[in-house]
Every structure is written in C-alpha cells, then in structure tokens.
Amino acid sequence: MSVPKSKRDESKFEVVNNALDLYKFTLSLCLKMPKRYTFLVLQPIVELAGNVADYTKCANSVFPTNAHEAQMRIDYYIRARAELQALISRAGILSESSGALNYKDEKKTKGVTAHEIEKWSYLMYKELSLIKGAMENDRKRFKDLK
C-alpha cells in the first residue's frame, strides 16, 4: 500500500540524488558553452559540481556507530556545502559575463538559455537546503552516540 501524497516526506537520499542531478546538469550546460572557456572556467565548475556529488555520496556512505563516525558524516556534508558555495559563486560570475553563455556558429546562436540558468540556480539552492537539512537531521539523530 502506498503512502498518500499529502503524507509523503522527502527521502533521506534526496540530498545525494539532487547532487547527482546537479552534476549531470552542470556537465550538460558546460558542454553547450563556447569551447574557448573550457580550461579557464568550465573545467573548474564541473569539478566543483562533481565534488558536491562525491562528498554527499561519501556522507551518505557513513553509517555511524559512534560519535567519531557521526562527526565524519557531518564533515563530509560540510565539505559538500563549501564546494557548493564555491560553485554558486562561480556560476554567478559566469552568468554575468557577456558572451560566455552563447556564441554564433554559422548564423545560428548556440549556447545556454536563460531558462537553463534558472534551472541550474534552482538545483544549486535546492541542494544547499538539502545539505543543511541533512546536517541538522544527523546532529539530532546522532547526538547521543559516544
């Protein structure tokens, strides 16, 4: 029997799932941008998004049995949040640069649309709130471990 939609909660795995979605979407956006920015701007942005996904996956892989392991799990979330903050800053700078998102190729404009930038921003801020929620939840869940 399934749970009614009104009673459903957000999955505990959502923080990892959204981080992976953010990484995949970041990669697809960067592949659409002009190739001249690959090493200067795009490669570090993709790396930051990958680190967010990796650190959330690492945090989710730690099953605490003592206070030290619980702190390790929270430390991974802290690293993921720091990488995400850096990604948000770089994405903001990139979206403000003129010519970085679009280019002309044989009379046709290619690149990233404003809608895709909005979706990217949404994924980043959603991940930020999910990481914050996961950290708060873990601190409550594991506060009695020794």
DSSP file with accessible surface (Angstrom, degrees, kcal/mol):
  #  RESIDUE AA STRUCTURE BP1 BP2  ACC     N-H-->O    O-->H-N    N-H-->O    O-->H-N    TCO  KAPPA ALPHA  PHI   PSI    X-CA   Y-CA   Z-CA
    1    1 A M              0   0  237      0, 0.0     2,-0.2     0, 0.0     0, 0.0   0.000 360.0 360.0 360.0 133.0    0.0    0.0    0.0
    2    2 A S        -     0   0   93      1,-0.1     3,-0.0     0, 0.0     0, 0.0  -0.498 360.0-108.8 -89.7 160.3    1.4    3.4   -0.9
    3    3 A V        -     0   0   78     -2,-0.2     5,-0.1     1,-0.1    -1,-0.1  -0.679  39.6-106.3 -85.9 135.2    1.5    6.5    1.2
    4    4 A P    >>  -     0   0   78      0, 0.0     3,-1.6     0, 0.0     4,-0.6  -0.283  27.7-117.6 -60.2 147.2   -0.8    9.3    0.2
    5    5 A K  G >4 S+     0   0  171      1,-0.3     3,-0.9     2,-0.2    -2,-0.0   0.839 113.3  59.3 -57.0 -34.4    0.9   12.2   -1.5
    6    6 A S  G 34 S+     0   0  111      1,-0.2    -1,-0.3     3,-0.0    -3,-0.0   0.758 109.7  43.4 -68.1 -21.6   -0.1   14.6    1.3
    7    7 A K  G <4 S+     0   0  158     -3,-1.6    -1,-0.2     2,-0.1    -2,-0.2   0.437  87.9 117.7-102.5  -1.1    1.6   12.4    3.9
    8    8 A R    <<  -     0   0  137     -3,-0.9     2,-0.2    -4,-0.6    -3,-0.0  -0.417  48.8-153.4 -73.3 144.6    4.8   11.8    1.9
    9    9 A D        -     0   0  149     -2,-0.1     2,-0.3     1,-0.0    -2,-0.1  -0.692  29.7 -91.5-107.6 163.1    8.2   13.0    3.3
   10   10 A E        -     0   0  116     -2,-0.2    -1,-0.0     1,-0.1     2,-0.0  -0.579  50.7-108.7 -74.1 136.3   11.3   14.0    1.4
   11   11 A S    >   -     0   0   69     -2,-0.3     3,-1.1     1,-0.1     4,-0.3  -0.307  11.8-132.1 -65.0 146.0   13.6   11.0    1.0
   12   12 A K  T >  S+     0   0  123      1,-0.2     3,-0.5     2,-0.1     4,-0.3   0.744 110.1  57.9 -68.1 -22.9   16.8   11.0    3.0
   13   13 A F  T >> S+     0   0   85      1,-0.2     4,-2.5     2,-0.1     3,-0.8   0.585  79.5  92.0 -82.4  -8.8   18.6   10.0   -0.2
   14   14 A E  H <> S+     0   0   40     -3,-1.1     4,-3.1     1,-0.3     5,-0.3   0.834  77.6  60.9 -58.4 -33.0   17.3   13.1   -1.9
   15   15 A V  H <> S+     0   0    5     -3,-0.5     4,-1.4    -4,-0.3    -1,-0.3   0.912 111.3  39.4 -62.8 -38.2   20.4   15.1   -1.0
   16   16 A V  H <> S+     0   0    0     -3,-0.8     4,-2.3    -4,-0.3    -2,-0.2   0.924 115.8  51.2 -75.7 -44.2   22.6   12.6   -2.9
   17   17 A N  H  X S+     0   0   61     -4,-2.5     4,-2.2     1,-0.2    -2,-0.2   0.919 111.9  46.4 -60.6 -45.4   20.1   12.3   -5.8
   18   18 A N  H  X S+     0   0    1     -4,-3.1     4,-2.7     2,-0.2    -1,-0.2   0.878 109.8  54.7 -66.4 -36.8   19.9   16.1   -6.2
   19   19 A A  H  X S+     0   0    0     -4,-1.4     4,-2.3    -5,-0.3    34,-0.3   0.911 109.4  47.3 -63.6 -40.0   23.6   16.4   -6.1
   20   20 A L  H  X S+     0   0   66     -4,-2.3     4,-2.6     2,-0.2    -2,-0.2   0.901 111.8  50.4 -67.3 -39.6   24.0   13.9   -8.9
   21   21 A D  H  X S+     0   0   58     -4,-2.2     4,-2.7     2,-0.2     5,-0.2   0.904 110.0  51.1 -62.0 -41.7   21.3   15.7  -10.9
   22   22 A L  H  X S+     0   0    0     -4,-2.7     4,-2.7     2,-0.2    -2,-0.2   0.919 110.5  48.7 -61.9 -43.5   23.2   19.0  -10.3
   23   23 A Y  H  X S+     0   0   79     -4,-2.3     4,-2.6    26,-0.2    -2,-0.2   0.946 113.2  46.3 -62.2 -47.7   26.4   17.4  -11.5
   24   24 A K  H  X S+     0   0  126     -4,-2.6     4,-2.4     1,-0.2    -2,-0.2   0.915 114.7  47.1 -63.5 -40.9   24.8   16.0  -14.7
   25   25 A F  H  X S+     0   0   29     -4,-2.7     4,-2.4     2,-0.2    -1,-0.2   0.910 111.5  51.0 -68.6 -39.9   23.0   19.3  -15.4
   26   26 A T  H  X S+     0   0    0     -4,-2.7     4,-2.6    -5,-0.2    -2,-0.2   0.928 110.5  49.7 -61.6 -44.0   26.2   21.3  -14.9
   27   27 A L  H  X S+     0   0   64     -4,-2.6     4,-1.9     1,-0.2    -2,-0.2   0.936 110.9  48.7 -61.1 -44.9   28.1   19.0  -17.2
   28   28 A S  H  X S+     0   0   49     -4,-2.4     4,-0.8     1,-0.2    -1,-0.2   0.888 112.4  49.0 -65.5 -37.6   25.4   19.3  -19.9
   29   29 A L  H >X S+     0   0    0     -4,-2.4     3,-0.9     1,-0.2     4,-0.8   0.926 110.1  50.5 -65.0 -45.6   25.4   23.1  -19.6
   30   30 A C  H 3< S+     0   0    9     -4,-2.6     3,-0.5     1,-0.3    -2,-0.2   0.835 104.8  57.7 -65.2 -30.3   29.2   23.4  -19.8
   31   31 A L  H 3< S+     0   0  113     -4,-1.9    -1,-0.3     1,-0.2    -2,-0.2   0.754 105.7  51.5 -69.9 -21.9   29.2   21.2  -22.9
   32   32 A K  H << S+     0   0   83     -3,-0.9    -1,-0.2    -4,-0.8    -2,-0.2   0.652  94.4  90.1 -85.5 -18.2   26.9   23.8  -24.6
   33   33 A M  S  < S-     0   0    0     -4,-0.8    68,-0.1    -3,-0.5    78,-0.1  -0.325  96.7 -71.3 -79.6 162.9   29.1   26.8  -23.8
   34   34 A P    >   -     0   0    2      0, 0.0     3,-1.5     0, 0.0    -1,-0.2  -0.240  39.2-132.8 -56.3 137.2   31.9   28.1  -26.0
   35   35 A K  G >  S+     0   0  120      1,-0.3     3,-1.8     2,-0.2     4,-0.3   0.729  97.8  75.7 -66.9 -20.7   34.9   25.8  -26.1
   36   36 A R  G 3  S+     0   0  164      1,-0.3     4,-0.3     2,-0.1    -1,-0.3   0.718  94.4  53.0 -67.2 -15.9   37.3   28.7  -25.5
   37   37 A Y  G <>>S+     0   0   51     -3,-1.5     4,-2.5     1,-0.1     5,-2.4   0.414  79.0 105.3 -95.0   2.2   36.3   28.7  -21.8
   38   38 A T  I <4>S+     0   0   47     -3,-1.8     5,-2.9     1,-0.2    -1,-0.1   0.910  90.0  23.8 -52.3 -57.3   36.9   25.0  -21.3
   39   39 A F  I  45S+     0   0  161     -4,-0.3    -1,-0.2     3,-0.2    -2,-0.1   0.827 125.2  49.9 -83.9 -29.8   40.1   25.2  -19.3
   40   40 A L  I  45S-     0   0  136     -4,-0.3    -2,-0.2     3,-0.1    -1,-0.1   0.911 134.5  -8.5 -75.6 -42.5   39.8   28.7  -17.9
   41   41 A V  I  X5S+     0   0   38     -4,-2.5     4,-1.5     3,-0.1    -3,-0.2   0.749 124.8  54.5-125.1 -48.8   36.3   28.5  -16.5
   42   42 A L  I  ><S+     0   0    7     -5,-2.4     4,-2.6     1,-0.2     5,-0.2   0.885 101.6  55.3 -72.0 -41.4   34.2   25.4  -17.3
   43   43 A Q  H  ><S+     0   0  103     -5,-2.9     4,-2.3    -6,-0.4    -1,-0.2   0.934 109.5  47.1 -60.4 -46.1   36.5   22.6  -16.1
   44   44 A P  H  > S+     0   0   36      0, 0.0     4,-2.3     0, 0.0    -1,-0.2   0.878 111.5  52.9 -63.5 -32.9   36.8   24.0  -12.6
   45   45 A I  H  X S+     0   0    0     -4,-1.5     4,-2.2     2,-0.2    -2,-0.2   0.934 110.2  46.3 -67.1 -44.1   33.0   24.5  -12.5
   46   46 A V  H  X S+     0   0   25     -4,-2.6     4,-2.5     1,-0.2    -1,-0.2   0.904 111.4  53.4 -64.2 -38.1   32.3   20.9  -13.5
   47   47 A E  H  X S+     0   0  121     -4,-2.3     4,-2.4    -5,-0.2    -2,-0.2   0.915 107.6  50.2 -63.9 -41.8   34.9   19.8  -10.9
   48   48 A L  H  X S+     0   0   19     -4,-2.3     4,-2.1     2,-0.2    -1,-0.2   0.931 111.1  48.6 -61.7 -44.7   33.1   21.7   -8.1
   49   49 A A  H  X S+     0   0    0     -4,-2.2     4,-2.0     1,-0.2   -26,-0.2   0.903 111.2  50.9 -63.3 -38.5   29.8   20.1   -9.1
   50   50 A G  H  X S+     0   0   11     -4,-2.5     4,-2.8     1,-0.2    -1,-0.2   0.887 107.8  52.7 -64.9 -38.6   31.4   16.7   -9.1
   51   51 A N  H  X S+     0   0   38     -4,-2.4     4,-2.9     2,-0.2     5,-0.3   0.885 106.3  53.3 -65.3 -37.8   32.9   17.3   -5.6
   52   52 A V  H  X S+     0   0    0     -4,-2.1     4,-2.2     2,-0.2     5,-0.2   0.951 112.2  45.0 -60.6 -46.8   29.5   18.2   -4.3
   53   53 A A  H  X S+     0   0    3     -4,-2.0     4,-2.1   -34,-0.3    -2,-0.2   0.919 114.7  48.8 -63.0 -42.5   28.1   14.9   -5.6
   54   54 A D  H  X S+     0   0   95     -4,-2.8     4,-2.7     1,-0.2    -2,-0.2   0.925 112.0  47.2 -64.8 -45.5   31.1   13.0   -4.3
   55   55 A Y  H  X S+     0   0   60     -4,-2.9     4,-2.5     2,-0.2    -1,-0.2   0.878 112.0  49.2 -68.9 -35.2   31.0   14.5   -0.8
   56   56 A T  H  X S+     0   0    0     -4,-2.2     4,-2.3    -5,-0.3    -1,-0.2   0.908 112.5  49.1 -69.1 -36.8   27.3   14.0   -0.4
   57   57 A K  H  X S+     0   0   99     -4,-2.1     4,-1.0    -5,-0.2    -2,-0.2   0.912 111.3  49.9 -65.9 -40.8   27.7   10.4   -1.5
   58   58 A C  H >X S+     0   0   47     -4,-2.7     4,-0.5     1,-0.2     3,-0.5   0.921 110.8  49.3 -61.7 -44.2   30.6    9.9    1.0
   59   59 A A  H >< S+     0   0    0     -4,-2.5     3,-1.2     1,-0.2    -2,-0.2   0.914 110.4  50.3 -61.9 -41.8   28.5   11.4    3.8
   60   60 A N  H 3< S+     0   0   33     -4,-2.3    -1,-0.2     1,-0.2    -2,-0.2   0.705 104.4  60.3 -71.1 -16.6   25.6    9.0    2.9
   61   61 A S  H << S+     0   0   69     -4,-1.0     2,-0.6    -3,-0.5    -1,-0.2   0.568  84.9  89.6 -87.2 -10.2   28.0    6.1    2.9
   62   62 A V    <<  -     0   0   24     -3,-1.2    -4,-0.0    -4,-0.5     0, 0.0  -0.805  56.7-169.3 -91.7 121.0   29.0    6.5    6.6
   63   63 A F        -     0   0  163     -2,-0.6     7,-0.1    10,-0.0     6,-0.1  -0.858  23.7-137.9-109.7  94.1   26.7    4.6    8.9
   64   64 A P        +     0   0   20      0, 0.0     3,-0.1     0, 0.0    -2,-0.0  -0.235  37.4 164.0 -63.2 133.9   27.7    6.0   12.4
   65   65 A T  S    S+     0   0  105      1,-0.2     2,-0.3    80,-0.0    81,-0.3   0.369  74.2  24.7-118.3  -7.4   28.0    3.6   15.3
   66   66 A N  S  > S-     0   0   52     79,-0.1     4,-2.0     1,-0.0    -1,-0.2  -0.925  90.3 -95.9-148.2 173.6   29.9    6.1   17.4
   67   67 A A  H  > S+     0   0   45     79,-0.4     4,-2.3    -2,-0.3     5,-0.2   0.851 119.1  56.5 -63.7 -35.1   30.4    9.9   17.8
   68   68 A H  H  > S+     0   0  131      2,-0.2     4,-2.3     1,-0.2    -1,-0.2   0.931 108.5  46.0 -63.9 -44.4   33.5   10.0   15.7
   69   69 A E  H  > S+     0   0   58      2,-0.2     4,-2.1     1,-0.2    -1,-0.2   0.877 110.8  53.6 -66.5 -36.6   31.8    8.4   12.7
   70   70 A A  H  X S+     0   0    7     -4,-2.0     4,-2.1     2,-0.2    -1,-0.2   0.912 109.5  48.6 -63.2 -39.8   28.8   10.7   13.1
   71   71 A Q  H  X S+     0   0   88     -4,-2.3     4,-2.8     1,-0.2    -2,-0.2   0.885 107.8  54.9 -68.4 -36.1   31.2   13.7   13.0
   72   72 A M  H  X S+     0   0   67     -4,-2.3     4,-1.9     2,-0.2    -1,-0.2   0.923 107.5  50.4 -60.8 -42.5   32.9   12.2    9.9
   73   73 A R  H  X S+     0   0   17     -4,-2.1     4,-1.6     1,-0.2    -2,-0.2   0.931 112.2  46.1 -61.7 -44.8   29.5   12.1    8.2
   74   74 A I  H  X S+     0   0    9     -4,-2.1     4,-2.5     1,-0.2    -1,-0.2   0.889 107.8  57.9 -66.1 -37.4   28.8   15.7    9.1
   75   75 A D  H  X S+     0   0   65     -4,-2.8     4,-2.4     1,-0.2    -1,-0.2   0.887 104.0  52.0 -60.5 -39.4   32.3   16.7    8.0
   76   76 A Y  H  X S+     0   0   61     -4,-1.9     4,-2.5     2,-0.2    -1,-0.2   0.909 109.5  49.4 -63.1 -40.7   31.5   15.3    4.5
   77   77 A Y  H  X S+     0   0    2     -4,-1.6     4,-2.6     2,-0.2    -2,-0.2   0.889 108.8  53.0 -64.8 -36.9   28.4   17.4    4.4
   78   78 A I  H  X S+     0   0   57     -4,-2.5     4,-2.3     2,-0.2    -2,-0.2   0.926 110.6  47.1 -63.7 -42.4   30.4   20.5    5.5
   79   79 A R  H  X S+     0   0  129     -4,-2.4     4,-2.5     2,-0.2    -2,-0.2   0.906 111.5  50.9 -64.5 -42.0   32.8   19.9    2.6
   80   80 A A  H  X S+     0   0    0     -4,-2.5     4,-2.3     2,-0.2    -2,-0.2   0.916 110.8  49.0 -61.4 -41.9   29.9   19.4    0.2
   81   81 A R  H  X S+     0   0   89     -4,-2.6     4,-2.5     2,-0.2    -2,-0.2   0.909 110.6  50.2 -65.8 -40.2   28.3   22.7    1.4
   82   82 A A  H  X S+     0   0   59     -4,-2.3     4,-2.0     2,-0.2    -2,-0.2   0.928 111.9  47.4 -64.3 -43.8   31.7   24.5    1.0
   83   83 A E  H  X S+     0   0   45     -4,-2.5     4,-2.3     1,-0.2    -1,-0.2   0.897 111.7  51.6 -63.8 -38.8   32.1   23.2   -2.6
   84   84 A L  H  X S+     0   0    0     -4,-2.3     4,-2.7     2,-0.2    -2,-0.2   0.901 106.9  52.6 -66.5 -39.3   28.5   24.1   -3.4
   85   85 A Q  H  X S+     0   0   88     -4,-2.5     4,-2.1     1,-0.2    -1,-0.2   0.913 110.5  48.2 -61.7 -40.9   29.0   27.7   -2.1
   86   86 A A  H  X S+     0   0   38     -4,-2.0     4,-2.6     2,-0.2    -2,-0.2   0.912 110.9  51.1 -65.4 -40.3   32.1   28.0   -4.4
   87   87 A L  H  X S+     0   0    0     -4,-2.3     4,-2.8     1,-0.2     5,-0.2   0.919 108.3  51.7 -62.5 -42.6   30.0   26.6   -7.3
   88   88 A I  H  X S+     0   0   20     -4,-2.7     4,-2.2     2,-0.2    -1,-0.2   0.919 110.8  48.5 -61.5 -42.2   27.3   29.1   -6.7
   89   89 A S  H  X S+     0   0   73     -4,-2.1     4,-2.1     2,-0.2    -2,-0.2   0.939 113.7  45.4 -63.3 -46.6   29.8   32.0   -6.7
   90   90 A R  H  X S+     0   0  118     -4,-2.6     4,-2.6     1,-0.2    -2,-0.2   0.890 111.8  52.0 -66.0 -38.9   31.4   30.8   -9.9
   91   91 A A  H  X S+     0   0    5     -4,-2.8     4,-2.7    -5,-0.2    -1,-0.2   0.891 108.7  51.6 -64.9 -38.4   28.1   30.2  -11.6
   92   92 A G  H  X S+     0   0   28     -4,-2.2     4,-1.3    -5,-0.2    -2,-0.2   0.922 111.3  46.5 -63.3 -43.3   27.0   33.8  -10.7
   93   93 A I  H  X S+     0   0  113     -4,-2.1     4,-0.9     1,-0.2     3,-0.3   0.926 113.6  49.5 -64.7 -42.8   30.2   35.2  -12.1
   94   94 A L  H >< S+     0   0    6     -4,-2.6     3,-0.8     1,-0.2     6,-0.2   0.918 108.8  51.3 -63.6 -43.2   29.8   33.1  -15.3
   95   95 A S  H 3< S+     0   0   50     -4,-2.7    -1,-0.2     1,-0.2    -2,-0.2   0.767 109.5  51.5 -69.2 -22.0   26.1   34.1  -15.8
   96   96 A E  H 3< S+     0   0  161     -4,-1.3     2,-0.3    -3,-0.3    -1,-0.2   0.652  88.2  98.8 -85.7 -16.3   27.0   37.8  -15.5
   97   97 A S  S X< S-     0   0   49     -4,-0.9     3,-1.0    -3,-0.8     4,-0.4  -0.569  76.3-127.5 -75.1 130.8   29.8   37.6  -18.1
   98   98 A S  T 3  S+     0   0  115     -2,-0.3    -2,-0.1     1,-0.2    -1,-0.1  -0.549  89.2  11.4 -78.0 136.1   28.7   38.7  -21.5
   99   99 A G  T 3  S+     0   0   41     -2,-0.3    -1,-0.2     1,-0.1    -2,-0.0   0.378  97.9 102.1  83.8  -6.0   29.4   36.3  -24.3
  100  100 A A  S <  S+     0   0    2     -3,-1.0    -2,-0.1    -6,-0.2   -63,-0.1   0.770  84.1  41.7 -80.8 -24.7   30.3   33.4  -22.0
  101  101 A L  S    S+     0   0   26     -4,-0.4    11,-2.2   -68,-0.1     2,-0.3   0.750 117.5  33.9 -95.3 -27.0   27.0   31.6  -22.4
  102  102 A N  E     +A  111   0A  74      9,-0.2     2,-0.3   -69,-0.1     9,-0.2  -0.907  56.0 178.4-130.0 158.3   26.2   32.0  -26.1
  103  103 A Y  E     -A  110   0A  65      7,-2.5     7,-3.4    -2,-0.3     2,-0.4  -0.983  29.2-113.5-153.6 157.4   28.1   32.0  -29.3
  104  104 A K  E     -A  109   0A 160     -2,-0.3     2,-0.4     5,-0.2     5,-0.2  -0.809  26.8-178.4 -98.2 133.8   27.3   32.3  -33.0
  105  105 A D  E >  S-A  108   0A  58      3,-3.2     3,-0.8    -2,-0.4    -2,-0.0  -0.920  72.3 -28.7-134.4 104.6   28.0   29.4  -35.3
  106  106 A E  T 3  S-     0   0  176     -2,-0.4    -1,-0.1     1,-0.2     3,-0.1   0.955 126.3 -43.7  52.1  58.9   27.2   29.9  -39.0
  107  107 A K  T 3  S+     0   0  211      1,-0.2     2,-0.4    -3,-0.0    -1,-0.2   0.552 121.2 104.0  69.2   8.7   24.4   32.4  -38.4
  108  108 A K  E <   -A  105   0A 139     -3,-0.8    -3,-3.2     2,-0.0     2,-0.5  -0.977  67.8-133.2-123.3 132.4   22.9   30.4  -35.6
  109  109 A T  E     -A  104   0A  81     -2,-0.4     2,-0.3    -5,-0.2    -5,-0.2  -0.709  29.7-179.6 -85.2 128.4   23.2   31.3  -31.9
  110  110 A K  E     +A  103   0A  80     -7,-3.4    -7,-2.5    -2,-0.5     2,-0.4  -0.824  29.4  68.1-120.3 164.4   24.2   28.3  -29.7
  111  111 A G  E    S-A  102   0A  21     -2,-0.3     2,-0.4    -9,-0.2    -9,-0.2  -0.957  80.7 -17.3 132.8-149.7   24.7   28.0  -26.0
  112  112 A V        -     0   0    3    -11,-2.2     2,-0.1    -2,-0.4   -11,-0.0  -0.780  53.5-139.4-103.9 138.0   22.8   28.2  -22.8
  113  113 A T     >  -     0   0   75     -2,-0.4     4,-1.8     1,-0.1     5,-0.1  -0.472  25.0-113.2 -91.0 164.6   19.3   29.7  -22.4
  114  114 A A  H  > S+     0   0   73      1,-0.2     4,-2.3     2,-0.2     5,-0.2   0.865 118.0  57.5 -63.6 -35.0   18.0   31.8  -19.5
  115  115 A H  H  > S+     0   0  132      1,-0.2     4,-2.3     2,-0.2    -1,-0.2   0.901 105.0  50.3 -63.2 -39.6   15.7   29.0  -18.6
  116  116 A E  H  > S+     0   0   30      2,-0.2     4,-2.4     1,-0.2    -1,-0.2   0.891 108.9  51.6 -67.5 -36.7   18.6   26.6  -18.2
  117  117 A I  H  X S+     0   0   24     -4,-1.8     4,-2.7     2,-0.2    -2,-0.2   0.912 109.5  50.7 -65.1 -40.1   20.4   29.1  -16.0
  118  118 A E  H  X S+     0   0  130     -4,-2.3     4,-2.4     2,-0.2    -2,-0.2   0.917 111.0  48.0 -63.0 -42.5   17.3   29.4  -13.8
  119  119 A K  H  X S+     0   0  104     -4,-2.3     4,-2.6     2,-0.2    -2,-0.2   0.909 110.8  51.6 -64.5 -40.0   17.0   25.6  -13.5
  120  120 A W  H  X S+     0   0    3     -4,-2.4     4,-2.3     2,-0.2    -2,-0.2   0.935 110.7  48.0 -61.2 -45.8   20.7   25.4  -12.7
  121  121 A S  H  X S+     0   0   46     -4,-2.7     4,-2.7     1,-0.2     5,-0.3   0.912 110.4  52.3 -61.0 -43.3   20.3   28.0   -9.9
  122  122 A Y  H  X S+     0   0  146     -4,-2.4     4,-2.6     1,-0.2     5,-0.2   0.928 109.3  49.0 -59.3 -46.4   17.2   26.1   -8.6
  123  123 A L  H  X S+     0   0   15     -4,-2.6     4,-2.3     1,-0.2    -1,-0.2   0.899 112.0  49.3 -62.0 -39.5   19.2   22.9   -8.4
  124  124 A M  H  X S+     0   0    4     -4,-2.3     4,-2.1     2,-0.2    -2,-0.2   0.943 114.5  42.8 -66.7 -45.8   22.1   24.6   -6.6
  125  125 A Y  H  X S+     0   0  131     -4,-2.7     4,-2.0     2,-0.2    -2,-0.2   0.856 112.8  53.3 -72.5 -30.9   19.9   26.3   -4.0
  126  126 A K  H  X S+     0   0   50     -4,-2.6     4,-2.4    -5,-0.3    -1,-0.2   0.935 109.6  49.1 -65.1 -42.9   17.8   23.2   -3.5
  127  127 A E  H  X S+     0   0    0     -4,-2.3     4,-2.7    -5,-0.2     5,-0.2   0.896 107.5  55.3 -63.3 -38.5   21.0   21.2   -2.8
  128  128 A L  H  X S+     0   0   34     -4,-2.1     4,-2.2     1,-0.2    -1,-0.2   0.936 110.8  44.0 -60.6 -44.6   22.1   23.8   -0.4
  129  129 A S  H  X S+     0   0   72     -4,-2.0     4,-2.5     1,-0.2    -1,-0.2   0.872 112.6  52.7 -70.2 -34.2   18.8   23.5    1.6
  130  130 A L  H  X S+     0   0   13     -4,-2.4     4,-2.5     2,-0.2    -2,-0.2   0.912 110.0  47.8 -66.9 -40.5   19.0   19.7    1.4
  131  131 A I  H  X S+     0   0    0     -4,-2.7     4,-2.5     2,-0.2     5,-0.2   0.936 112.2  49.5 -65.1 -44.6   22.6   19.6    2.8
  132  132 A K  H  X S+     0   0  120     -4,-2.2     4,-2.4    -5,-0.2    -2,-0.2   0.936 112.9  47.3 -59.8 -44.5   21.6   21.9    5.6
  133  133 A G  H  X S+     0   0   34     -4,-2.5     4,-2.6     1,-0.2    -1,-0.2   0.897 110.8  51.3 -64.2 -40.2   18.6   19.8    6.4
  134  134 A A  H  X S+     0   0   17     -4,-2.5     4,-2.6     2,-0.2    -1,-0.2   0.909 110.6  49.0 -64.8 -39.7   20.7   16.6    6.3
  135  135 A M  H  X S+     0   0    3     -4,-2.5     4,-2.4     2,-0.2    -2,-0.2   0.930 112.8  46.6 -65.3 -45.5   23.2   18.1    8.7
  136  136 A E  H  X S+     0   0   94     -4,-2.4     4,-1.9    -5,-0.2    -2,-0.2   0.922 113.5  49.2 -62.4 -43.1   20.6   19.2   11.1
  137  137 A N  H  X S+     0   0   43     -4,-2.6     4,-2.8     1,-0.2    -2,-0.2   0.917 111.6  48.6 -63.1 -43.0   18.8   15.9   11.0
  138  138 A D  H  X S+     0   0    3     -4,-2.6     4,-2.6     1,-0.2    -1,-0.2   0.889 108.0  54.2 -66.0 -38.9   22.1   14.0   11.6
  139  139 A R  H  < S+     0   0  121     -4,-2.4     4,-0.3     1,-0.2    -1,-0.2   0.892 113.8  42.5 -62.8 -37.7   23.0   16.2   14.5
  140  140 A K  H >< S+     0   0  148     -4,-1.9     3,-0.7    -5,-0.2     4,-0.2   0.919 116.4  47.7 -71.8 -44.0   19.7   15.4   16.1
  141  141 A R  H 3< S+     0   0  117     -4,-2.8     3,-0.3     1,-0.2    -2,-0.2   0.868 121.0  34.0 -65.4 -38.4   19.8   11.7   15.3
  142  142 A F  T >< S+     0   0   37     -4,-2.6     3,-1.3    -5,-0.2    -1,-0.2   0.218  81.4 108.4-107.9  16.2   23.3   11.0   16.4
  143  143 A K  T <  S+     0   0  153     -3,-0.7    -1,-0.2    -4,-0.3    -2,-0.1   0.784  80.3  51.6 -66.8 -23.4   23.6   13.4   19.4
  144  144 A D  T 3  S+     0   0  131     -3,-0.3    -1,-0.2    -4,-0.2     2,-0.1   0.453  82.4 113.7 -94.9   1.2   23.5   10.5   21.9
  145  145 A L    <         0   0   56     -3,-1.3   -79,-0.1   -79,-0.1    -3,-0.0  -0.444 360.0 360.0 -71.7 146.1   26.3    8.4   20.4
  146  146 A K              0   0  212    -81,-0.3   -79,-0.4    -2,-0.1   -78,-0.1  -0.836 360.0 360.0-120.1 360.0   29.5    8.0   22.3
